[in-house]
Amino acid sequence: MSATMTGTDFIAPIRTELEDFEHRLHDTVRDDLGPVAEAMEQILEAGGKRLRPALVFLAAGLGRPKSPDDVVRAAMAIEFIHNATLIHDDLIDGAPTRRGLRTIHESLGPNPAIIIGDYYFAKGANLMSQIGNPSIDALLSQTVMTICFGEMLQLTSQRRYDQSLDEYYAKIERKTAVLLAASTYCGAVLGGLDVAHVEAIRRFGHLLGMSFQIADDVLDYLATEEEVGKPVGNDLKQGTVTLPLMLARHDPAVDGRLEAILEKGTLMDADYAEVVRIVRGSRGIDESYAYAKAFGDKARAELQAFPPSAYRDAFEALTYYVVGRRS
């Protein structure tokens, strides 16, 4: 990795494209119907990393896009689909805030939140259809199906504390990795890369997504609410079992203290706080980061298929950023 390409510098080669994208994203939303536009504008104003659009632009930059407008459409479609999943996730979780702002279902009610989420799923598909590439359309529809299936898996495995690593991987693959893989795939196809290179960067996106989600699950135990934009221990309160807790349960130093709390059934706020405290002090944190870093290593290995470039450097920087970030 180049010495200058660290931290969030992964946006350096695509800074202009992302700035233009942000303006076009807001313009596209403002063209929508009143309450639907206002709700999405609220989400966009709350910020967000725009990681998925960045992946689309970076992957396209590895090749030579025939139509930069199509790259923007794909990036926008994926960002709308991502935000639609967040609207529905927040409703399912009963989350009162996201990034410090009231969630859509809190401000408008659950029924409008469902409709607005559905609308932006459809809008994403509509934007992709304007590109007119059947392989991209097929991948995107399969991706949305996979995300929905992942949500069902998460709901049906709530408070199951004895999950295996494979079961956990299956959940985070569907929850996060599949959309990051779709982002790099779409960019690569629109960049005109050959099949082998499209597959290599799609695998990179998948592995990056696995690393990203594991690190995100650690942050749920470590960071403050201000840093992550949602209550600490939120996953635990929703009954979502993640890797830090799974590994902490097997730490001999924890010595059954977690089991004693989790076996109570109905947990109070003080119980959740104690679980978070125990997990923070366990080897589950460092071990989880080791898993995240291992996926990052595998992702970087996929980049060897590409000649050196600012775009490849940016992808490499991303593998460090997703593990090292604090929000």
GIQUI-V977426 format. One record per residue. N is the residue number from 1. RES is the residue in one small letter. PHI is phi in whole degrees, -180 to 180 (none if undefined). Layout:
# GIQUI-V977426
n->N res->RES phi->PHI
n->N res->RES phi->PHI
This chain:
# GIQUI-V977426
n->1 res->m phi->none
n->2 res->s phi->-65
n->3 res->a phi->-63
n->4 res->t phi->-88
n->5 res->m phi->-92
n->6 res->t phi->-131
n->7 res->g phi->55
n->8 res->t phi->-91
n->9 res->d phi->-67
n->10 res->f phi->-62
n->11 res->i phi->-85
n->12 res->a phi->-51
n->13 res->p phi->-71
n->14 res->i phi->-125
n->15 res->r phi->-57
n->16 res->t phi->-62
n->17 res->e phi->-62
n->18 res->l phi->-70
n->19 res->e phi->-65
n->20 res->d phi->-63
n->21 res->f phi->-59
n->22 res->e phi->-61
n->23 res->h phi->-64
n->24 res->r phi->-67
n->25 res->l phi->-61
n->26 res->h phi->-66
n->27 res->d phi->-62
n->28 res->t phi->-64
n->29 res->v phi->-67
n->30 res->r phi->-63
n->31 res->d phi->-74
n->32 res->d phi->-79
n->33 res->l phi->-67
n->34 res->g phi->-31
n->35 res->p phi->-65
n->36 res->v phi->-68
n->37 res->a phi->-66
n->38 res->e phi->-61
n->39 res->a phi->-65
n->40 res->m phi->-70
n->41 res->e phi->-61
n->42 res->q phi->-61
n->43 res->i phi->-65
n->44 res->l phi->-66
n->45 res->e phi->-67
n->46 res->a phi->-68
n->47 res->g phi->97
n->48 res->g phi->120
n->49 res->k phi->-82
n->50 res->r phi->53
n->51 res->l phi->-63
n->52 res->r phi->-67
n->53 res->p phi->-59
n->54 res->a phi->-59
n->55 res->l phi->-64
n->56 res->v phi->-61
n->57 res->f phi->-66
n->58 res->l phi->-66
n->59 res->a phi->-65
n->60 res->a phi->-63
n->61 res->g phi->-68
n->62 res->l phi->-70
n->63 res->g phi->-122
n->64 res->r phi->-135
n->65 res->p phi->-63
n->66 res->k phi->-74
n->67 res->s phi->-132
n->68 res->p phi->-58
n->69 res->d phi->-64
n->70 res->d phi->-67
n->71 res->v phi->-63
n->72 res->v phi->-64
n->73 res->r phi->-59
n->74 res->a phi->-64
n->75 res->a phi->-61
n->76 res->m phi->-68
n->77 res->a phi->-59
n->78 res->i phi->-68
n->79 res->e phi->-66
n->80 res->f phi->-65
n->81 res->i phi->-64
n->82 res->h phi->-59
n->83 res->n phi->-69
n->84 res->a phi->-63
n->85 res->t phi->-65
n->86 res->l phi->-65
n->87 res->i phi->-60
n->88 res->h phi->-70
n->89 res->d phi->-59
n->90 res->d phi->-62
n->91 res->l phi->-66
n->92 res->i phi->-60
n->93 res->d phi->-79
n->94 res->g phi->68
n->95 res->a phi->-73
n->96 res->p phi->-77
n->97 res->t phi->-138
n->98 res->r phi->-143
n->99 res->r phi->51
n->100 res->g phi->83
n->101 res->l phi->-111
n->102 res->r phi->-62
n->103 res->t phi->-74
n->104 res->i phi->-60
n->105 res->h phi->-68
n->106 res->e phi->-74
n->107 res->s phi->-85
n->108 res->l phi->-115
n->109 res->g phi->109
n->110 res->p phi->-66
n->111 res->n phi->-64
n->112 res->p phi->-60
n->113 res->a phi->-62
n->114 res->i phi->-63
n->115 res->i phi->-64
n->116 res->i phi->-66
n->117 res->g phi->-61
n->118 res->d phi->-59
n->119 res->y phi->-59
n->120 res->y phi->-79
n->121 res->f phi->-61
n->122 res->a phi->-66
n->123 res->k phi->-64
n->124 res->g phi->-61
n->125 res->a phi->-64
n->126 res->n phi->-64
n->127 res->l phi->-63
n->128 res->m phi->-64
n->129 res->s phi->-65
n->130 res->q phi->-68
n->131 res->i phi->-72
n->132 res->g phi->77
n->133 res->n phi->-113
n->134 res->p phi->-59
n->135 res->s phi->-68
n->136 res->i phi->-70
n->137 res->d phi->-59
n->138 res->a phi->-64
n->139 res->l phi->-65
n->140 res->l phi->-66
n->141 res->s phi->-64
n->142 res->q phi->-64
n->143 res->t phi->-63
n->144 res->v phi->-64
n->145 res->m phi->-60
n->146 res->t phi->-64
n->147 res->i phi->-60
n->148 res->c phi->-63
n->149 res->f phi->-63
n->150 res->g phi->-63
n->151 res->e phi->-62
n->152 res->m phi->-64
n->153 res->l phi->-59
n->154 res->q phi->-65
n->155 res->l phi->-67
n->156 res->t phi->-80
n->157 res->s phi->-111
n->158 res->q phi->-61
n->159 res->r phi->57
n->160 res->r phi->-94
n->161 res->y phi->-82
n->162 res->d phi->-102
n->163 res->q phi->-68
n->164 res->s phi->-87
n->165 res->l phi->-61
n->166 res->d phi->-63
n->167 res->e phi->-66
n->168 res->y phi->-64
n->169 res->y phi->-59
n->170 res->a phi->-60
n->171 res->k phi->-71
n->172 res->i phi->-74
n->173 res->e phi->-62
n->174 res->r phi->-76
n->175 res->k phi->-74
n->176 res->t phi->-131
n->177 res->a phi->-62
n->178 res->v phi->-65
n->179 res->l phi->-78
n->180 res->l phi->-68
n->181 res->a phi->-65
n->182 res->a phi->-64
n->183 res->s phi->-64
n->184 res->t phi->-69
n->185 res->y phi->-62
n->186 res->c phi->-62
n->187 res->g phi->-60
n->188 res->a phi->-66
n->189 res->v phi->-62
n->190 res->l phi->-73
n->191 res->g phi->-82
n->192 res->g phi->77
n->193 res->l phi->-71
n->194 res->d phi->-74
n->195 res->v phi->-57
n->196 res->a phi->-63
n->197 res->h phi->-74
n->198 res->v phi->-60
n->199 res->e phi->-67
n->200 res->a phi->-63
n->201 res->i phi->-79
n->202 res->r phi->-67
n->203 res->r phi->-62
n->204 res->f phi->-57
n->205 res->g phi->-60
n->206 res->h phi->-64
n->207 res->l phi->-66
n->208 res->l phi->-62
n->209 res->g phi->-63
n->210 res->m phi->-64
n->211 res->s phi->-62
n->212 res->f phi->-59
n->213 res->q phi->-71
n->214 res->i phi->-63
n->215 res->a phi->-63
n->216 res->d phi->-64
n->217 res->d phi->-67
n->218 res->v phi->-69
n->219 res->l phi->-59
n->220 res->d phi->-63
n->221 res->y phi->-97
n->222 res->l phi->-101
n->223 res->a phi->-79
n->224 res->t phi->-85
n->225 res->e phi->-60
n->226 res->e phi->-65
n->227 res->e phi->-75
n->228 res->v phi->-100
n->229 res->g phi->77
n->230 res->k phi->-153
n->231 res->p phi->-58
n->232 res->v phi->-66
n->233 res->g phi->75
n->234 res->n phi->-62
n->235 res->d phi->-58
n->236 res->l phi->-60
n->237 res->k phi->-64
n->238 res->q phi->-81
n->239 res->g phi->85
n->240 res->t phi->-83
n->241 res->v phi->-92
n->242 res->t phi->-119
n->243 res->l phi->-59
n->244 res->p phi->-58
n->245 res->l phi->-68
n->246 res->m phi->-58
n->247 res->l phi->-76
n->248 res->a phi->-62
n->249 res->r phi->-61
n->250 res->h phi->-100
n->251 res->d phi->-82
n->252 res->p phi->-56
n->253 res->a phi->-68
n->254 res->v phi->-74
n->255 res->d phi->53
n->256 res->g phi->77
n->257 res->r phi->-66
n->258 res->l phi->-67
n->259 res->e phi->-58
n->260 res->a phi->-60
n->261 res->i phi->-80
n->262 res->l phi->-65
n->263 res->e phi->-76
n->264 res->k phi->-64
n->265 res->g phi->93
n->266 res->t phi->-87
n->267 res->l phi->-104
n->268 res->m phi->-97
n->269 res->d phi->-55
n->270 res->a phi->-64
n->271 res->d phi->-67
n->272 res->y phi->-60
n->273 res->a phi->-61
n->274 res->e phi->-70
n->275 res->v phi->-61
n->276 res->v phi->-58
n->277 res->r phi->-63
n->278 res->i phi->-65
n->279 res->v phi->-63
n->280 res->r phi->-57
n->281 res->g phi->-88
n->282 res->s phi->-95
n->283 res->r phi->-78
n->284 res->g phi->-60
n->285 res->i phi->-69
n->286 res->d phi->-63
n->287 res->e phi->-66
n->288 res->s phi->-64
n->289 res->y phi->-62
n->290 res->a phi->-63
n->291 res->y phi->-64
n->292 res->a phi->-61
n->293 res->k phi->-66
n->294 res->a phi->-63
n->295 res->f phi->-66
n->296 res->g phi->-62
n->297 res->d phi->-62
n->298 res->k phi->-64
n->299 res->a phi->-63
n->300 res->r phi->-61
n->301 res->a phi->-61
n->302 res->e phi->-65
n->303 res->l phi->-72
n->304 res->q phi->-65
n->305 res->a phi->-73
n->306 res->f phi->-113
n->307 res->p phi->-68
n->308 res->p phi->-57
n->309 res->s phi->-166
n->310 res->a phi->-63
n->311 res->y phi->-71
n->312 res->r phi->-64
n->313 res->d phi->-59
n->314 res->a phi->-65
n->315 res->f phi->-60
n->316 res->e phi->-63
n->317 res->a phi->-60
n->318 res->l phi->-61
n->319 res->t phi->-65
n->320 res->y phi->-83
n->321 res->y phi->-61
n->322 res->v phi->-67
n->323 res->v phi->-87
n->324 res->g phi->-90
n->325 res->r phi->-67
n->326 res->r phi->-116
n->327 res->s phi->-158
